């Protein structure tokens, strides 16, 4: 079960207070009306705000908007906008929580995005919750019609090229986006794909301006971010926190050995180091923060995730089809106390061969997890090589959906 954290890190911006979904009337009373009619001014405000994407890459939103608008002018094709709410990352619940509690904020942002780039077609892509979102849309009278699309429940369904291929009538499978989807996306039209949290921030920037948005966070990374917090023995929580806040303020780290920051394409960081690491897009990825207690084995947890990631690949290019299963098998050898053979050196070598060679970033994200685990849990690798595991609790920590394996 996912709940909202009761701790207060900043005045709430995105999430409805009290954990109660906001209908349209409540939403409009809380945030006020959304103005239309000046896309150029909206783009200037977006640029001044410094908003970056909240889907994992942290790319400046303004640059993506302008690229789509420019491509539309060059090709004389009306662009398409897509709100990406797939959230296929098993450990993340931030987008689902946002869509459940503040659907109209996301829909406002989708309308603002459509106006900014001149789109007349918009989609909201999700794995679940489509019926509720269709009900929310029925309450509205928006300039641009929005269609809710149900995506297959796969780890890569929300990847941008997979998403536009599915919306174009093909399988939800990543492709090499050449040219990129911002130039040729849904049915070959320039396409703006933005995470739903990014669009919710845009809706507030359109109302309150860039200075208001920059009043939280840091000068280099303004604003706030939603995080899914996993702490053993507690319910999974979604919190909103400003960029720059030390991770140690968001997590109880006493008795912890490490923290997974960013999700299954993220990074393992030793607990002592993580306590001082500021919340930043370079680490945040899918917005997942998971505490690993000292009585659990980080190698076992990583091996479970790697097996899942290998099985969830699109299976259409060598780095995924061959590289990830081999790496998952080698890491399982490290996670099992006893002789390791060449598993450690093989993992290092394969990571170098696979990096940057996939049709999407799935291999790169997986390698990031592997490399961080080999570094953070190096002493445990040595202990396993001697036939000993320091963990006393083998209860799985990180969610790996059985139905997706």
N, C-alpha and C positions, 0 to 999 in steps of 0.2 A: 504494500500500500504506500502511496506517495502523499505526503501531507506538506503543508506550508510550515516553514520554520517559524517559531514564535520569537526567536531572537531578532532584534532590530539593528540592522547595520546601516540603514539609511532610510529616509522617508520613501515609502513605496512609490514607484513610478509605473511599473508594468502590471503588477499583480493586484487583482481586486482585494481590498482589505477584508479580513475575516475569512478568507477562503471560500467566499460565496460567489458563484458566477454572476456576472453583471449582464442584465438584459439591456436592450437598447436604451430604454428610458433612463435607467441608472447610469449607464455609460455616458450619455449626453449630459446628464446632470453633473457627473463627476468631472468630466474633461472639457465640457463646452463644445460648441460647434466646430466643425472642420471647414476651413475656407478653401474655395476653389477659384481658379481663374487667372493665376499668374505663375505658370510653370517655371519661367526664368528666375523669378524671385525664390521659388522653392529650391531650385538647384543651387542658387547662391547660398541660401541658408544651410543647405545640406553640406556644401563645401566648407563653410565656416564652422560647422558643428564638429567636424572631424569624425563622424560616425564611421565605424568599420563593420564589416559583416560579422554576424554572430553565429554563422554556420560552421565555423572551424578554421577557415583560412585567414580571417581578419583583414580582408582586402578593403581598401577605402571605398565606401559606398558611392561617393560622388563620381569617382573615376569610372566605375562600372555603369552608372546611369548615363554619363556623357558618352561613353563608348557605344552604348545601345542606341542613343538618340542620333549620334553621328552615323552609325551604320544604317539606320532607318532612312536618313536623308540621302546617303549615297546610293542605296539600293532602291529607293522609292517604295519600300515595303513597310507597311504598318507594323510596329513591333508588338510583341507579346510579353506580358508580365506573368511571372509564376511565383506564388508564395510557397516556399518549400517547408512543409510541416511534416515531412516523412519521419524524421527522427528515428532512423533505423538502428542507431547505437543502443544496444540493450541496457546499458547502465545509465542512460540519460532520460530524464523525464521533464526537462524544462519546457520544451515546445508543447508537449501534450498538456502540461499544467497551464501554460499561457493561453492556449486555445480554449481550454475548458473554462478558465476564470475570466479572461479578457478577450473574447473572440472579436468584439467590435473594434478593439484597438488595432488588432491585426488587419481587419478588413478596411479600416480607415487608412492604414499605411499602404495597403494594396491599391486603394483608389488614388492615393497621393502619388504613388510610384507610376501608375498608369498615366496620370496627368503629366507628370514630369517628363516622361519619355514619349508621350503622344500615342499611347497604346489604346486600342479599342477592344482588346481581348485579354481576359485575365483568368487565371486558374489558381485554385488552392489545393495543393497536393498533400494528402495525408494517408497514413496506413490505417488509422482507425479514428473514430469520432466524426465520421462524415455526416451521419444523420443529424447530429446536434448542430454541426456547422451549417448544414442546409437550412435548418430551422432558424438559425441566427440570420442567415442571408434573407430569408423570407420576410423578416421584420424591416428590412432596409429598402431604400429607393436610391440606388447608387447610379452615377453617370455611366459606369462601365459594368456590364454584366460579368459576374464571377461564376465559374463552374467549379464545383468541388469534385476532385478526382481521387479515387481510391487506388493506392499503389500496392503492388505485391509486397508482402512482409519479408524483405530481404535486406541484408546489410548495405548493399550498394544501390538500392532503389532510389535513394535520395541524392545520389551523385548527379551533378548538373547535366552531364551528357546522357546519362541513363534516364533522367527525368524527361528531358525534351524528346528523347527517342520514344518513350512510352506515350507521351502526349501527341506524338506524330503518328501513332498507330503501331509502333514496333514494340519489342520487348524492353523491359526496364533493365537495360544492360549498358554499362559504360562503353563509350567509343572514344577513339582518338579525336578530340574536338578540333579539327583543322578544316576550315577556320573555326574559331571558338564560338560557343553558343551565343555570345553577345552579338555576333555578326550573322550567324546562320544557326538557328535553333529550331523551335517548333514549326514544322512544315516549311523549313528553310527561311523563316522570317527572323530578323534580329530579336533576341529574347533576353529579357532581364530575369534572372533567377535570384531570389533573395530569401534568406531564412526568415521565418515568421517573426522571430524576435527582432531582427533588423527592421522589419516593417513596422512593428509596434513602436520602436524607438522613433522611426521616421514620422509616425502619426503625432507623436508628442513634439518633435522638433518643428513640424509644420504649424503647431498651435502656439508653442511657447518660445521658439527661437533657439539660435545657436548658443547664446550666452547661458540660457537656462540649462541646456544640455551639458555644457562644459562646466557647470557649477559642481558636478560630481566627477570623480575620477582624477586623473592627472593631466597636466598640459600636453604630454605626449600621447596619452590614451584617455581621452575624456569619456565620461558617461559611466554607466553601470552594466552589469552582466548578470544573467540568471545562471545559477549553478545547481547541479544535482549533487547532494551531499550523502555519502554512504559512510555510516559509522556502525560497526558491529554492535548488535543488541538494541539498535534504535531503528525507528521507521525511516525510510528514505525521505529526504526533505528537499524541497526546492527553495532556494533563497536568492535574494537580489542583493548584490554588493557592488560597491564602486571599484573601478580599476585602481590598482595601487595598494589596496588593503592587503596586509600580510595574510597568507593562507592560514597561518597559525591562529588567527582570530576567528576563522570560520570553522575550524576543526579542533576537537579535543585530541591532542597529540601525546598526552602522557601514556606511556606504555605502548606506543606505536613504534614500528620499525621503519615504515616507509609510507608514502602517499602516492597514489596514482592520480596524476593531474592530466586531464584532457580526454579520458576515456580510452577505448581500446586501440586507438591510434595515437595515444598519448605517451606520457613519460613517467617512469617510476623515479621518485626523488626520496632520498633518506629523510626521515622525519625531522631530524635536527635542522637540516638544510631547508626543508619545506616550510618550517615555522616562520622563516624570514623571507621566503619567496613572495614577491608581490603578485597579486592577481593581474595577469597580463595575457594578451592574446597569443603571445609566442608560446605559452604553455597551455592556455585554457582549452583550445580545441573544441570538443563537444560540450564543454562546461561541466565535466564530471570531476568530482573530488572524492576519492575513496581512501579511507584510512586502513592500513594493514597493521593489525596488532602484532606484537613481537612473538606471540605464540602461534602465528600462522606462517606458512612457507610461501614466500613470494615466487619461488620457482614453480611450485605446484599451481598457484593461481595463474601465472603467466602461461604455463603449458596448456591449461584449460582454455584460455582465451585464444591462444594461437591455433589450437585445433579448430575452434569455432571460426576464426578468421579465414583459415585455409579452406574450410568447407563452404564458406560464404562467398568465395571469389567468383567472378563471372566465368572463369575457366576458358578464357578466349585468347590469352596471350601467355607466353612462356614464363615470365616472372611469377604470375599467379598459378598457372596450371602445374608447373613443375617446382618452382622455387618455394612457394609457401608450404605445401605439404611436406617437403623435405625439411624445411626449417622447423615446422611444428613437430615432426618426428624426432629430430635431433634435440630439440628443447625438452621433449618428453624424456629423453635419455638423461639429460641433466637433472630433471625433476625427480628421477627415480634413484634413490641412494644405491651406489654400486659403481662398477667400472663404466667409464664414460667414453673410452676410445678416443676418436677424433672429433667428437660432437662439438666441443667448444671451438676448436679451430675451424671446423666446417661452417659453423654458424657465422663466424666473423667473415670468412671468405665468401659465403653465399650472400651475406648482407651487402657486400661491396658489389657483387655481380648483379643483384636484383635492383638496387637503388636507381631510381630515375628511368626505368625501362618499361614500366607498365603503361597500359592504355589509360589508366586513371591513377590516382594516388594511393590506392589500396596497398600495393606492395611497400611504398615508402612509409606509410603510417605503421604498417606491421613491423617494418625494420626498426622504426623509432622505438617501438615498444620492446623489441628484442634487445637492442643495444643498451637501452636504459636498464633493463633487467640484469643483463650480464655485468653491468657496472655496479648497480646498487646492491645486488645480491651476490657479489663475487665471493664473499666469505662463505655463503651458503653453498655455492657451487663447489668450493673446496671441501666443505663438510660432506656433501653428498658423494664426492669422489672417494671419500674415506668410508663410505657406507653408512653415514649418519645424517639424519635430518633433525635440525634443532626445534622444529615445530612440535607442539604438544596437542594442538587442536587442528584436525583435518576438515572441519566444517567449511564447505565452499563459501567464499566471501563475495566474489563478483558474479553477477547474474549472467548465465549462459543458457539461453532458452533451449530446452531440450527439443522442442518441436522444430527448431531451425537447424538442428545438427543432422 
